[in-house]
Amino acid sequence: MSVLESLPGRALSMGEVAALNESDAFELVVPVEQEEAVRAESMEEVTVSEAVVLVTASWAKAVVFDDEWSVVESVELEDVEDRTEALLECEHAIEDARLPGERAN
């Protein structure tokens, strides 16, 4: 199963982001964008993210949800000591995907 197939067909709740962080599949999951939403079935308010960075030992992927999840950046992490630059690359790719031609402040 691909990394995208393991994600639900909707934005991730912060509870789901936390569960992914605790799973063995990823070393780190970072929500880049967060917004308030209401669950249709329960009318419960929830914070969701349609843009996250997924990190394993070998790669970091920036993924966004717009009708379906897609990878907007993938950075190899083999032999990388400091992952900060890779995470920033992924965050910038998400910003560019959300605001083409403009960099969010």
DASUL-V562656 format. One record per backbone hydrogen bond with DSSP energy under -0.5 kcal/mol. NH is the residue of the N-H (numbers start at 0). CO is the residue of the C=O. E is the energy in kcal/mol with one decimal. If there is no record, write none. Layout:
# DASUL-V562656
NH/CO/E + NH/CO/E
This chain:
# DASUL-V562656
5/1/-1.0 + 6/3/-1.3 + 9/7/-1.2 + 11/48/-2.3 + 13/46/-1.7 + 16/12/-2.2 + 17/13/-2.3 + 18/14/-2.2 + 19/15/-2.4 + 20/16/-2.1 + 21/17/-1.5 + 22/18/-0.9 + 25/19/-0.5 + 26/54/-3.0 + 27/54/-1.5 + 29/52/-2.5 + 30/28/-0.5 + 31/50/-2.9 + 32/50/-1.3 + 34/47/-2.4 + 36/45/-2.8 + 38/43/-2.9 + 42/38/-2.5 + 45/36/-2.8 + 47/34/-3.0 + 48/11/-2.6 + 50/32/-0.5 + 51/62/-2.2 + 52/29/-2.5 + 53/51/-0.5 + 53/60/-2.9 + 54/27/-2.6 + 55/58/-3.0 + 59/74/-2.2 + 60/53/-2.9 + 61/72/-2.5 + 62/51/-2.9 + 62/60/-0.6 + 63/69/-2.3 + 64/49/-2.9 + 65/63/-0.5 + 65/67/-2.0 + 69/63/-2.2 + 71/61/-2.9 + 71/69/-0.5 + 72/61/-1.1 + 74/59/-2.9 + 76/57/-3.1 + 77/57/-0.6 + 79/76/-1.9 + 80/78/-0.6 + 82/80/-0.7 + 86/82/-2.4 + 87/83/-2.5 + 88/84/-2.5 + 89/85/-2.1 + 90/86/-2.5 + 91/87/-2.7 + 92/88/-2.1 + 93/89/-2.0 + 94/90/-2.3 + 95/91/-2.7 + 96/92/-2.2 + 97/93/-2.2 + 98/94/-2.6 + 101/98/-2.5 + 103/101/-0.5
